[in-house]
Amino acid sequence: MKKHNFYAGPSILSQQTIKATADAVLNFADTGLSILEVSHRSKEFQAVIDEATALVKELLDVPAGYSVLWLGGGASTQFYMIPMNLLRTKAAFIDTGTWAHNAIKEARLFGEVEVLATSEPENYTFIPKGYTVPADVDYFHYTSNNTIYGTEMRYDPDVPCRLVADMSSDIFSRPIDISKYDAIYAGAQKNLAPAGVTIVIVRDDALGHVDRPLPTMIDYRTHIKKGSMFNTPPVLPIYSALQTLRYYKELGGIKELERRDLEKAAVLYDAIDSSKMFVGTVTDPADRSIMNVCFVMKPEYKELEKDFVDFATARGLVGIKGHRSVGGFRASLYNALPLESVKALVQAMQDFEAQH
């Protein structure tokens, strides 16, 4: 039976990425060695990280004066690495979900933090609006896509200061004006590669201005100087990331990825909005994520939620159960997910509704 993978992360990867990575596990670059055992100092792996870096810069149109880093520790490490390197006096945040909340908590260890707005009282079901970003902050931080709650900011905010963004779950799904940002970071396990590597795009001249001493591993300048090779990098996920980036370029780049993502999301949201049984948890279309579509049963059908998960699973639809903190359902529509899978989910929803 064909599987349709809607897991939120680790999540679906392109078959091209999976096959190329599997081949490299057996024989990497015709070295006779596995990618799992090859030296990261070898010329063959240096070529991997060089090409992957170049493709990130090409696909995202990264301007001069920025470095692309391949680091370990996930986005959760960046929650404190960002303020350690960039926060001198005060930073501004909006609280849009669990990961934004965690980033705020870590930043408070290093300076003043002003939370401009939060949607927590409404269980993070919308993106706050109407707040004012002060000009005297070192940066404004936001989480572009909130995987648990299904909200997303698909634009680069116009603010009177520099920007920092956690784009872990929607990077490579829309064009970004990198020049507005001091830093963008993204864990790999959504739209790029297996867990284990984190991309950081950082403005070089934003660094070196804090007074605090920085541990060597936490200083971005360490990794810029050493080309992400200060210590052994996560070799396998970087190799997989390269395969995904090649795939993205072959498809036509970011604009084509965005077109496909918007089409997939529209198909599913249309089905939810026209359903007599299902309802979306994010009601304002402007706030709806095209990466993570969250929905529930209407109150009169609430007791059927587990039955629907079982029904969908029997059809090969996996990973649609909502996060434990919100319940219901979540369909993650990352770049590698084909439109065919979305249509299979919609058909299952309609068939289940017809039965009940």
Secondary structure, DSSP 4 states (H G I P E B T S, - for coil): ---EE--SSS----HHHHHHHHHHHH-STTSSS-TTTS-TTSHHHHHHHHHHHHHHHHHHTPPTTEEEEEESSHHHHHHHHHHHHH-SSEEEEEE-SHHHHHHHHHHTTTSEEEEEEE-GGGTT-S---S----TTSSEEEEESEETTTTEE--S----SS-EEEE-TTTTTSS---GGGEEEEEEESTTTTSSTT-EEEEEEGGGSS--SS---GGG-HHHHHHTTT-SS---HHHHHHHHHHHHHHHHHT-HHHHHHHHHHHHHHHHHHHHT-SSEEES---GGGB-SSEEEEEE-GGGGGGHHHHHHHHHHTTEES-BPPTTT-SEEEE--TTS-HHHHHHHHHHHHHHHHH-
